[in-house]
C-alpha cells in the first residue's frame, strides 16, 4: 500500500463511511451546489421560487442522493473494502507503535518510515545548531498573545485609515479555525546523515493571512526587479544556457558553478532583513507607497509576522528568534530580498565577464571561463561578505542543478533530466481515485518536460523509455500510454522523432517547447505589469455573473458521473429554447477524498496544545 505514494487515494471512501456521515455529505453537497446555482440565477434575473425552480431543485437533491447511494459494482466494492481494511490496519499499527514514525520524504512523493526518537533528536539538533528558536520556559501557550498582537495592529491600522475595512476583514484571523503553528521535519534522504528540512506549519496561525498578503504584495515587485537573475523553474536555466551558447561565450574551458545557501530562511538576521526590506521598498516604491499602502504599514505587518513566529513541538512551546519560519509565505520573499542585496557583487562580476548568474531561492547557478584560482577568489570573497550567509560551492564541467544535468562535452553543451539517486521512478498510480483526466495528462506532460530539458534526441528517447517504464509500474494501461505518446508527437508535429530518432526534427521540437510560454510564466508576467502602482492583491476581482464554479466530490463509481448528470439537469431546466441563460459557462471542479499522506501521517501535537481554551471576544 505504501508503495503507492503520498498522493494515492483509496476508492469509494465516502461509500464505506457510516450512513450518518453519508447523509451529511449529501446535505452539504446539495446546500453548497444549490446555493451557488441560485446565486447565479438571481444575478441573471431568473426566479428561484417559481414552479420550475421548485421542481428543478427537488430533482437536483434526489439526483445527488441517488449518486451517493447507488450500489457499486462488485469488483469495485471488493477493491474498496480491501484497501479500506489495509488503511485501518496501518492506522491501528502506527497508533500502537509510538516508537515508529511515518512522514514525507523531502522533495519526494514517498514515505519515510523510521525510528521516532532518531527524528526527534535530529529536530532538537537542528534547533540547537541554528540557535533560531528558544523554548518558552513558562509552558504558557503563546496563541492568545499572538492573536492579541494581530488584532491590536489591525485595529490600529484601520483606525488610522492605513488599511481599508475590506482589507481588515481579509487579514483578520478566522476564529473558528485558529490554531498555533507546529513543527515537523522532512528527512532529506538524498543527503549524508539524513538531515531534516524544518517546516513550521501554521496554516491557521493568527498572522498567516497577513503573511500571505505581504508575499502576494511584494513577490511581484521582487520578480520584476530581479527577473533576469531569478530562475522560476528549470526551463529558465536551459534558456539562459542556450542563449549563452548562441552569443559565443560557451567554450571548452567553460565550467559550471552551483552553490547552496545553508539554512537560508532561519539564518537571515531579523533586523538586518528588515533593514534590507526598508531599502528595497524605498528604492522601488511610488512616493513611499506600494499600491495604497505606505511603507510604514508594510513594515509594521512584517515585524508582526516575525514577532509572532511561535510553534509547538512535542510537549513544549517555542519562539523563533532568528530568521523566518520555513512554511511562512512572507519568509520566502523576505529571504529573496535579503539575498538580492547580498548577491549584487557576484551579479556585477558575472556581467563584466559575460557569464550567467541565476538563483532559485537558496540554489545559485553560475558559468565561468576563468581559471579555478581566480574564480575561487571571487567565491571566497562572497563567502565572507555576510557571516549569516553560508554557501557550499561546486565547480565542475558537469553539475546537477534543480532537475537538470548540465555538461560541457569538449565545448558542446549537453542538458538532460536529473533524477536523484535515492528517488524511485514515480507517477500518480493509475488506480488512484482521481478523475481519469489527471491520469491522461501525465504521459503528455512528462514527455513535454523531457523534450524541454534534454538537448539531445537520444537522451530524450532514454527519458521516454524511463517514463514508459515508470507508468507501467504505476499500472497505466500500455494502450493508453502509447496513445498519449502518439498524441504528443502528433500535436507537436514531431512524427519523424516518433518513427525514427531524427536529431534535426528533435531540435525543432526542443526549441518550440522551450520557447512556449508556460502557465507559471504567464501568471508571473500578468502580476508584473505594474506591481508598485497597481497591486493585484489590493484590488478585488470583479464578479463574473456569466460563470458558475461548482466543486463536487469525486470518487469512483456512480459519483464519477456527477458532471454528466448535472449538465443534463442544467440543460433540462435552464437551457430550454429561448432561455437567456445560454451564455452561462459551467465549470465543475472535482475535490478528492483523503490521500494516503493525510490518512497515515500525523504531525500535529494534541489539539489542546494548539487551540485556545476559551475564544476571546473579537
C-alpha positions in Angstrom: 0.0 0.0 0.0 2.7 2.5 1.0 4.4 1.9 -2.4 1.5 3.8 -4.0 3.0 7.1 -2.6 1.7 10.1 -0.7 -0.9 11.2 -3.2 -2.6 7.9 -3.7 -6.3 7.8 -2.8 -8.1 4.6 -2.0 -11.5 4.3 -3.8 -15.0 5.0 -2.5 -14.1 6.3 0.9 -17.5 8.1 1.3 -19.4 5.0 0.3 -17.7 2.9 3.1 -18.3 5.6 5.7 -21.2 5.5 8.2 -24.7 6.2 6.9 -24.9 9.3 9.1 -21.8 10.7 7.5 -23.1 9.9 4.0 -26.3 11.7 4.8 -24.4 14.8 6.0 -22.3 14.6 2.8 -25.5 14.6 0.7 -26.9 17.6 2.6 -23.6 19.5 2.4 -23.2 18.8 -1.3 -26.7 19.9 -2.1 -26.6 23.0 0.0 -23.3 24.1 -1.5 -24.2 23.5 -5.1 -27.8 24.8 -4.9 -26.6 28.0 -3.2 -24.2 28.8 -6.0 -26.7 27.9 -8.7 -29.4 30.0 -7.0 -27.0 33.0 -6.7 -26.2 32.7 -10.4 -29.8 32.6 -11.3 -30.6 35.6 -9.1 -27.8 37.6 -10.6 -29.2 36.8 -14.1 -32.8 37.9 -13.1 -34.2 34.3 -13.1 -36.7 33.2 -10.4 -35.6 30.7 -7.8 -39.0 30.3 -6.2 -41.3 29.6 -9.1 -42.7 26.2 -10.0 -39.8 25.4 -12.4 -37.2 26.2 -9.7 -39.0 24.1 -7.0 -39.2 21.2 -9.3 -35.6 21.6 -10.6 -34.0 21.8 -7.1 -36.1 19.0 -5.8 -34.9 16.8 -8.7 -31.3 18.0 -8.1 -31.4 16.9 -4.4 -32.7 13.5 -5.5 -30.1 13.2 -8.2 -27.3 13.9 -5.6 -28.8 11.4 -3.1 -29.1 8.7 -5.8 -25.5 9.1 -6.9 -24.3 8.8 -3.2 -26.5 5.7 -2.5 -26.4 3.8 -5.9 -24.8 0.4 -5.4 -21.1 -0.1 -6.5 -20.1 -2.8 -8.9 -19.0 -6.0 -7.2 -15.3 -5.6 -8.4 -15.0 -2.0 -7.2 -16.7 -2.7 -3.9 -14.2 -5.6 -3.2 -11.2 -3.5 -4.0 -12.5 -0.6 -1.9 -13.2 -2.8 1.1 -9.8 -4.5 0.8 -7.9 -1.2 0.7 -10.1 0.4 3.4 -9.1 -2.5 5.7 -5.4 -2.1 4.8 -5.6 1.6 5.8 -7.4 0.8 9.1 -4.7 -1.9 9.9 -1.9 0.5 9.2 -3.5 3.2 11.3 -4.0 0.8 14.2 -0.5 -0.5 13.9 1.0 3.0 13.9 -1.1 4.1 16.9 0.2 1.1 18.8 3.8 1.8 17.9 4.7 5.3 19.0 8.4 4.4 18.5 7.8 4.3 14.7 7.4 7.5 12.7 6.0 7.8 9.2 6.4 11.0 7.4 7.0 12.6 3.9 10.5 12.4 2.4 11.8 15.9 1.4 11.2 16.7 -2.2 9.7 13.3 -2.9 6.3 11.6 -3.2 7.4 8.7 -1.0 7.0 7.8 2.7 9.9 7.7 5.2 9.5 5.1 7.9 12.0 5.2 10.8 12.7 5.4 14.5 10.7 8.3 16.1 13.4 9.0 18.6 16.0 9.5 15.9 13.9 12.0 14.1 13.1 13.8 17.4 16.9 14.0 18.2 17.5 15.4 14.7 14.9 18.1 15.3 16.4 19.2 18.6 19.9 19.1 16.9 18.7 21.4 14.2 17.3 23.9 16.8 20.5 23.7 18.8 22.8 24.1 15.8 21.0 27.1 14.2 20.0 28.7 17.5 17.0 30.0 15.6 14.5 29.1 18.3 14.1 29.4 22.1 11.9 27.5 24.3 9.0 29.3 26.1 10.1 28.1 29.6 6.9 29.0 31.4 4.9 26.5 29.4 2.3 29.1 28.5 0.7 28.7 25.1 1.5 31.9 23.1 -1.5 31.6 20.8 -3.7 34.1 22.8 -0.8 36.7 23.0 -0.1 36.3 19.2 -3.8 36.7 18.4 -4.0 39.8 20.6 -0.9 41.3 18.8 -2.5 40.7 15.4 -5.9 42.2 16.5 -4.3 45.2 18.1 -2.2 46.1 15.0 -5.1 45.5 12.5 -7.5 47.6 14.6 -4.8 50.4 15.0 -4.2 50.4 11.2 -7.9 50.6 10.5 -8.4 53.5 12.9 -5.5 55.3 11.3 -7.1 54.6 7.9 -3.8 53.0 6.9 -5.9 50.0 5.6 -9.4 49.7 4.3 -12.2 47.8 6.1 -12.2 45.3 3.3 -8.5 44.6 3.8 -9.0 44.5 7.6 -11.7 41.8 7.1 -9.4 39.9 4.7 -6.5 39.8 7.2 -8.5 39.2 10.4 -7.8 35.7 11.7 -10.5 33.1 11.2 -11.5 32.5 14.8 -13.3 29.2 14.1 -10.1 27.7 12.7 -7.5 29.5 14.9 -4.5 27.3 15.8 -0.9 27.7 16.9 1.7 26.6 14.4 3.6 23.3 14.9 7.0 22.0 13.9 7.8 18.9 11.9 10.7 17.8 9.8 11.1 16.2 6.3 14.0 13.8 6.1 16.5 14.6 3.3 17.3 11.0 2.4 19.4 12.2 -0.6 21.9 13.8 1.8 24.5 12.2 4.1 23.2 11.7 7.6 19.6 12.3 6.5 19.2 15.8 8.0 15.8 17.3 8.4 14.2 20.1 6.4 12.3 22.1 9.2 8.7 23.1 8.5 6.7 25.4 10.7 3.1 24.5 9.7 0.9 27.5 10.6 -1.9 27.5 8.1 -4.4 28.7 10.8 -2.0 30.8 12.9 -3.0 34.3 13.8 -0.6 36.1 11.4 -0.9 33.6 8.4 -3.3 35.7 6.4 -1.1 38.8 6.9 1.9 36.7 5.8 0.2 35.5 2.6 -0.9 39.1 1.9 2.6 40.6 2.2 4.0 37.8 0.0 1.4 38.5 -2.7 2.1 42.2 -2.4 5.9 42.1 -2.5 6.7 39.0 -4.6 5.6 40.5 -7.9 7.8 43.6 -7.2 10.8 41.4 -6.4 10.3 39.4 -9.6 10.1 42.5 -11.7 13.3 43.9 -10.2 15.3 40.6 -10.2 13.7 38.6 -13.1 16.9 38.4 -15.1 18.8 36.7 -12.3 15.9 34.7 -10.8 15.1 31.2 -12.0 11.5 30.3 -11.6 12.0 26.8 -13.0 14.5 24.6 -14.8 13.4 25.9 -18.2 14.9 29.3 -17.3 18.2 27.6 -16.8 18.1 25.9 -20.2 17.1 29.1 -22.0 19.9 31.1 -20.5 22.5 28.4 -21.3 21.4 28.2 -24.9 21.4 32.0 -25.3 24.9 31.9 -23.7 26.0 29.4 -26.4 24.4 31.4 -29.2 26.3 34.5 -28.1 29.6 32.6 -28.4 30.5 32.6 -24.7 30.4 28.8 -24.3 33.9 27.3 -24.8 35.7 24.0 -24.0 37.1 25.8 -20.9 33.6 26.7 -19.6 32.8 25.4 -16.1 29.6 25.5 -14.1 29.3 26.6 -10.5 26.5 25.6 -8.2 26.2 27.0 -4.7 23.7 26.1 -1.9 22.9 28.6 0.8 22.8 26.7 4.0 19.6 27.2 6.2 18.7 30.4 4.3 15.3 31.0 5.9 16.5 30.6 9.5 19.9 32.2 9.1 19.0 35.6 7.8 19.3 38.1 10.6 15.9 39.5 11.6 16.9 43.2 12.0 19.2 43.0 9.0 16.5 41.6 6.8 14.0 44.3 7.9 16.6 47.0 7.1 17.2 45.4 3.7 13.4 45.4 3.2 13.3 49.1 4.0 16.0 49.9 1.5 14.2 47.8 -1.1 10.8 49.5 -0.6 12.3 53.0 -0.6 14.0 52.3 -3.9 11.1 50.7 -5.6 8.0 52.3 -4.1 6.0 55.2 -5.6 6.0 58.2 -3.2 6.8 55.7 -0.3 3.7 53.7 -1.2 3.1 50.2 -2.7 -0.4 50.5 -4.2 -2.3 52.3 -1.5 -0.2 51.1 1.4 2.6 53.2 3.0 6.0 51.6 3.6 5.5 52.1 7.4 2.3 50.0 7.2 4.1 47.2 5.4 7.0 47.2 7.9 4.6 47.0 10.8 3.0 43.9 9.2 6.4 42.4 8.6 7.5 42.9 12.2 4.2 41.4 13.4 4.8 38.3 11.3 8.3 37.8 12.6 7.4 38.6 16.2 4.6 36.0 16.3 6.6 33.1 14.8 5.8 30.7 17.7 5.1 27.0 17.4 4.6 23.7 19.4 6.8 20.7 19.2 6.2 17.6 21.3 5.2 18.9 24.7 6.9 22.3 24.5 6.3 25.8 23.0 9.0 27.7 21.1 9.5 31.1 19.6 11.7 31.7 16.6 14.2 34.4 17.3 16.3 34.2 14.2 15.2 34.4 10.6 11.8 33.5 9.4 9.6 30.4 9.6 10.0 27.7 6.9 6.4 27.4 5.8 5.5 31.1 6.2 4.7 32.7 2.8 6.3 36.0 3.8 9.6 34.4 4.7 10.4 33.4 1.1 10.0 36.9 -0.3 11.9 38.4 2.7 14.8 35.9 2.1 14.8 36.7 -1.6 15.0 40.5 -1.0 17.8 39.9 1.5 19.7 37.7 -1.0 19.2 40.2 -3.8 21.3 42.7 -1.9 23.9 40.1 -0.9 24.4 38.8 -4.5 25.0 42.2 -6.2 28.8 41.8 -6.3 28.5 38.3 -7.9 25.9 39.6 -10.4 28.2 42.5 -11.4 31.2 40.2 -11.7 29.3 37.9 -14.0 28.0 40.7 -16.1 31.6 42.1 -16.6 32.8 38.7 -17.8 29.7 37.9 -20.0 28.8 35.0 -17.7 25.5 33.6 -16.3 24.3 34.3 -12.8 20.9 33.0 -11.6 19.3 31.9 -8.3 16.3 29.8 -7.3 15.7 30.7 -3.6 18.8 29.2 -2.0 20.3 27.5 -5.0 22.8 29.5 -7.1 24.0 28.7 -10.7 26.9 30.4 -12.5 29.1 29.8 -15.5 32.8 30.8 -15.7 35.7 30.7 -18.1 38.2 32.0 -15.6 40.9 29.8 -14.0 40.0 27.8 -11.0 42.2 30.0 -8.8 40.6 33.2 -10.0 37.0 32.1 -9.6 37.7 30.6 -6.2 39.0 34.1 -5.0 35.7 35.6 -6.2 33.7 32.9 -4.4 35.7 33.2 -1.2 35.0 36.9 -1.1 31.3 36.2 -1.4 31.5 33.6 1.4 32.9 36.2 3.8 30.6 39.1 2.8 28.0 38.2 5.4 28.5 35.9 8.4 24.8 34.9 8.2 25.1 33.6 4.6 27.0 30.3 4.4 27.4 28.8 0.9 28.7 25.5 -0.3 30.1 25.6 -3.8 30.8 23.1 -6.5 32.8 23.9 -9.7 32.8 21.3 -12.4 32.2 20.6 -16.1 29.1 18.6 -15.2 26.7 19.7 -12.4 23.2 18.9 -11.2 21.1 22.0 -10.7 17.4 21.8 -9.9 16.2 18.9 -12.1 18.8 19.3 -14.9 22.2 17.7 -15.5 24.3 20.3 -17.4 27.5 19.0 -19.1 30.3 20.6 -21.1 31.4 17.9 -23.6 34.5 19.4 -25.2 32.8 22.7 -26.0 29.3 21.3 -26.7 26.5 22.0 -24.2 24.5 18.9 -23.2 21.5 19.0 -20.9 19.4 16.1 -19.6 16.9 15.4 -16.9 18.4 14.8 -13.4 17.0 12.1 -11.2 18.1 11.9 -7.6 19.8 8.5 -6.9 17.6 7.9 -3.9 14.4 8.8 -5.8 12.3 5.9 -7.1 10.6 6.3 -10.5 7.1 7.5 -9.6 3.9 8.9 -11.1 0.5 9.0 -9.6 -0.7 5.4 -9.7 -3.4 4.8 -12.4 -5.7 3.2 -9.8 -5.6 6.1 -7.5 -9.1 7.6 -7.1 -8.5 10.7 -9.1 -10.5 11.8 -12.2 -9.0 10.0 -15.2 -8.3 13.2 -17.0 -5.5 13.7 -14.4 -4.0 10.3 -15.4 -4.4 11.0 -19.1 -2.4 14.3 -18.8 0.6 12.7 -17.0 2.3 10.9 -20.0 1.8 14.0 -22.2 3.2 16.4 -19.5 6.1 14.1 -18.7 7.2 14.0 -22.4 6.8 17.8 -22.7 9.1 18.2 -19.7 11.7 15.8 -21.1 11.7 17.5 -24.6 12.3 20.9 -22.9 15.2 19.7 -20.7 17.0 17.2 -23.0 19.2 18.8 -25.7 19.9 15.5 -27.5 17.3 13.2 -29.2 19.0 10.1 -27.7 18.8 11.4 -24.2 15.2 12.3 -24.8 14.5 8.8 -26.0 16.1 7.3 -22.9 13.9 9.6 -20.8 10.9 8.5 -22.8 11.7 4.9 -22.0 12.1 5.7 -18.3 8.7 7.5 -18.3 7.1 4.5 -20.0 8.5 2.0 -17.5 7.5 4.2 -14.6 4.0 4.5 -15.9 3.8 0.7 -16.4 4.9 0.3 -12.8 2.1 2.6 -11.9 -0.3 0.2 -13.6 -1.1 2.5 -16.5 -2.5 0.5 -19.5 0.0 0.1 -22.3 -2.5 1.1 -24.9 -3.2 4.4 -23.0 0.5 5.2 -22.7 1.0 4.5 -26.4 -2.0 6.7 -27.4 -0.9 9.6 -25.2 2.7 9.4 -26.5 1.3 9.4 -30.1 -0.9 12.4 -29.2 2.2 14.3 -28.0 4.1 13.8 -31.3 1.1 14.5 -33.4 0.0 17.6 -31.5 3.6 19.0 -31.8 4.1 17.9 -35.4 7.1 15.7 -34.5 6.2 12.4 -36.0 9.8 12.0 -37.5 11.0 11.6 -34.0 8.4 9.0 -33.1 9.2 7.0 -36.2 12.9 7.4 -36.1 15.3 9.3 -33.9 15.8 12.4 -36.1 18.1 15.0 -34.4 17.1 17.8 -36.7 13.4 17.3 -36.1 14.1 16.9 -32.4 16.0 20.2 -32.2 13.0 22.0 -33.7 10.7 20.3 -31.2 13.1 21.2 -28.3 13.2 24.9 -29.3 9.4 25.0 -30.0 8.6 23.7 -26.5 11.4 25.6 -24.8 10.1 28.9 -26.1 6.4 28.2 -25.4 5.3 30.3 -22.5 4.4 28.1 -19.5 1.4 28.8 -17.3 3.6 29.8 -14.5 5.4 32.4 -16.7 2.0 33.7 -17.9 0.9 34.3 -14.3 4.2 35.8 -13.4 4.0 38.2 -16.4 0.5 39.2 -15.5 1.5 40.1 -12.0 4.4 42.2 -13.1 2.6 44.7 -15.3 3.0 47.4 -12.6 3.0 45.8 -9.2 4.0 49.0 -7.4 1.3 51.4 -8.7 -1.3 48.7 -9.3 -1.0 45.7 -6.9 -3.4 43.0 -7.9 -3.8 41.8 -4.2 -5.2 45.2 -3.3 -8.0 45.1 -5.9 -11.0 42.8 -5.6 -11.6 40.6 -8.7 -14.8 41.6 -10.4 -17.6 39.0 -10.0 -18.4 37.3 -13.4 -22.1 36.6 -13.3 -21.7 34.5 -16.5 -19.7 31.7 -14.8 -20.6 29.2 -12.2 -17.7 27.4 -10.4 -19.0 24.3 -8.6 -16.9 21.9 -6.5 -18.2 18.3 -6.2 -16.8 15.2 -4.5 -15.2 12.8 -7.0 -14.8 9.1 -6.3 -15.0 6.0 -8.5 -18.5 4.6 -9.1 -21.7 6.5 -9.5 -20.4 9.7 -8.1 -17.9 9.9 -11.0 -20.8 10.6 -13.3 -21.9 13.7 -11.5 -20.7 16.2 -14.1 -22.6 14.5 -16.9 -25.8 14.2 -14.7 -25.6 17.8 -13.6 -25.1 19.1 -17.1 -28.2 17.1 -18.2 -30.2 18.6 -15.3 -29.0 22.1 -16.2 -29.9 21.7 -19.8 -33.3 20.3 -18.9 -34.4 23.1 -16.7 -32.4 26.2 -17.7 -31.2 25.8 -21.3 -34.6 25.5 -22.9 -35.5 27.2 -26.2 -35.2 30.9 -25.9 -33.5 30.8 -22.4 -31.5 33.9 -21.6 -29.1 31.7 -19.6 -27.4 30.0 -22.6 -24.4 32.3 -22.2 -23.7 30.9 -18.7 -20.5 28.8 -18.5 -20.4 25.9 -16.0 -17.1 24.8 -14.6 -17.3 21.7 -12.4 -14.2 21.3 -10.2 -13.6 17.9 -8.6 -12.5 17.6 -5.0 -11.0 14.3 -4.0 -11.0 12.2 -0.8 -8.2 11.8 1.7 -4.8 10.8 0.3 -2.5 8.2 2.0 -0.5 11.1 3.4 -3.5 12.6 5.2 -4.7 9.2 6.4 -1.4 8.0 7.8 0.9 10.9 8.6 0.1 12.7 11.9 2.4 15.7 12.5 0.3 17.8 14.9 0.6 17.8 18.7 -2.7 17.3 20.6 -5.4 19.9 19.8 -5.4 21.1 23.4 -1.8 22.4 22.8 -2.7 24.3 19.7 -6.2 25.7 20.4 -7.4 28.5 22.7 -9.1 27.1 25.8 -11.7 29.9 25.5 -12.2 32.0 22.4 -11.5 35.7 23.2 -14.0 38.3 22.2 -13.5 39.8 18.8 
